[in-house]
Amino acid sequence: MYTLITIIDYGMGNLRSVKKGFEKCGFQAFITRDPEKARKASGLVVPGVGAFADAMQNLRESGMDTVILEAAKENKPLLGICLGMQLFFTTSEEWGVSSGLGIFPGRVRRFPQGLIIPHIGWNQVEKVKPNILLNNIPDQSAFYFVHSFYVDPDEDSIVIGRTDYGIKFASMVGSNNIFGIQFHPEKSSVLGLRILRNFGGLITKC
């Protein structure tokens, strides 16, 4: 199967694991820090683990922020994983207020006091509405999470899935060919790989 998926390297993320996940699903994937190479990809993936402000600074310094925004404008298949999903939103309250990419209107918020932070481990995703990423995924399937902040979209229409961790938060969002998932599909066994396969399948149709 020929599908050119670019995993954006901005110094923060589970890059090799994500790459191996796509390869297990039969898709070609490569990791790059070069904006021009990223522009040639059929689809882009923005993984991430770490701090929101540092991640945005790294994206701006490398020019990858422009590449991601161009892809969003062109409606090229685009997937944000964990921190990568959070970067798609307008602002984050992590260590003060930081500006994100603004692809989706909304704010990244810290979980309320009283909850064990970070939220680590397997948790269920409730399907909010049908979506290509959730094809052949049963409702209330469990995926692996590691995060201290969650997205609070301004528009409920982009919410694909929700997860309960003291509060119900948007764990999957999407609009057209742009998606964000808070959990780590590359660490979520068979169903996680199925989500990567669904995303790769979307690219083959473009």
Residue pairs with C-beta under 8 A, 6 or more apart in sequence:
1 26
1 27
1 28
1 200
1 204
2 28
3 27
3 28
3 42
3 43
3 200
3 203
3 204
4 28
4 30
4 40
4 41
4 42
4 43
5 22
5 27
5 28
5 29
5 30
5 41
5 42
5 43
5 44
5 45
5 200
5 203
6 29
6 30
6 31
6 32
6 37
6 38
6 40
6 41
6 43
6 44
6 45
7 13
7 15
7 18
7 19
7 22
7 29
7 30
7 31
7 32
7 45
7 47
8 31
8 32
8 33
8 38
8 44
8 45
8 46
8 47
8 64
8 67
8 68
9 15
9 31
9 32
9 33
10 33
10 46
10 48
10 55
10 58
10 59
10 62
10 64
11 58
12 48
12 49
12 50
12 51
12 54
12 55
12 58
12 83
13 47
13 48
13 49
13 50
13 81
13 83
13 84
14 47
14 49
14 81
14 184
14 186
14 187
15 31
15 47
16 31
17 184
17 186
17 187
18 29
18 45
18 47
18 81
18 186
19 29
19 30
19 31
20 186
21 185
21 186
21 192
21 193
21 196
22 28
22 29
22 45
22 196
22 200
23 29
24 193
25 193
25 196
25 197
25 200
26 197
26 200
27 196
27 197
27 200
27 203
29 45
32 38
33 62
33 64
35 62
35 63
35 64
35 66
35 67
38 44
38 64
38 67
39 67
39 70
42 76
42 77
42 203
42 206
43 76
43 77
43 78
43 79
43 199
43 200
43 202
43 203
43 206
44 67
44 68
44 71
44 76
44 77
44 78
44 79
45 78
45 79
45 80
45 81
45 84
45 199
46 68
46 78
46 79
46 80
46 81
46 84
46 85
46 87
46 88
47 81
47 82
47 83
47 84
48 55
48 80
48 81
48 82
48 83
48 84
48 86
48 87
49 82
49 83
49 146
50 83
51 94
51 95
52 83
52 86
52 87
52 92
52 94
52 95
52 98
52 100
52 108
52 149
53 92
53 94
53 95
53 96
53 98
55 83
55 87
56 65
56 87
56 98
56 99
56 100
56 101
58 64
59 65
59 68
59 87
59 101
65 101
68 78
68 101
68 103
69 101
69 103
71 78
72 78
72 101
72 103
72 178
75 176
75 177
75 178
76 177
76 206
77 177
77 178
77 199
77 202
77 203
77 206
78 177
78 178
78 179
79 179
79 180
79 181
79 199
80 86
80 87
80 88
80 179
80 180
80 181
81 180
81 181
81 184
81 185
81 186
82 146
82 147
82 181
82 182
82 183
82 184
83 147
84 180
85 151
85 173
85 180
85 181
85 182
86 92
86 100
86 108
86 149
86 151
86 180
86 182
87 100
87 101
88 100
88 101
88 103
88 104
88 173
88 178
88 180
89 100
89 101
89 102
89 103
89 104
89 105
89 106
89 107
89 108
89 151
89 153
90 99
90 100
90 102
90 104
90 105
90 106
90 107
90 154
91 97
91 98
91 99
91 100
91 107
91 108
92 98
92 100
92 107
92 108
92 149
93 107
93 108
93 109
93 110
93 149
94 108
94 110
94 149
100 108
103 178
104 151
104 153
104 155
104 158
104 173
104 175
104 178
104 180
105 153
105 154
105 155
106 151
106 152
106 153
106 154
106 155
107 151
107 152
108 149
108 150
108 151
108 152
109 149
109 150
109 151
109 152
110 117
110 148
110 149
111 117
111 119
111 148
111 149
111 150
111 165
111 166
111 167
112 166
112 167
114 166
115 165
115 166
117 148
118 146
118 147
118 148
119 145
119 146
119 147
119 148
119 165
120 145
120 146
121 144
121 145
122 142
122 143
122 144
122 145
123 142
123 143
123 145
123 163
123 164
123 165
123 171
123 183
124 140
124 141
124 142
124 163
124 164
125 140
125 141
125 142
125 143
125 161
125 162
125 163
125 171
125 172
125 183
126 139
126 140
126 161
126 162
126 163
126 164
126 168
127 134
127 137
127 139
127 140
127 160
127 161
128 159
128 160
128 161
128 162
128 172
129 159
129 160
131 160
131 172
131 174
131 179
132 198
132 199
132 201
132 202
133 160
133 172
133 174
133 179
133 181
133 195
133 198
133 199
134 160
134 161
134 172
134 195
134 198
135 194
135 198
136 194
136 198
137 191
137 194
137 195
137 198
141 191
142 188
142 191
143 171
143 183
143 184
143 185
143 188
143 191
143 192
144 183
144 184
144 187
144 188
144 192
145 163
145 165
145 171
145 182
145 183
145 184
146 184
147 182
150 167
150 169
150 170
150 171
150 182
151 169
151 170
151 173
151 180
151 182
152 169
152 170
153 159
153 170
153 173
157 175
158 170
158 173
158 174
158 175
159 170
159 172
159 173
160 172
160 173
160 174
160 179
161 170
161 171
161 172
162 168
162 169
162 170
162 171
162 172
163 169
163 171
163 182
163 183
169 182
170 182
171 181
171 182
171 183
172 179
172 180
172 181
172 182
173 179
173 180
174 180
177 202
177 206
179 199
181 195
183 192
184 192
185 192
185 193
185 195
185 196
186 192
186 193
186 196
188 195
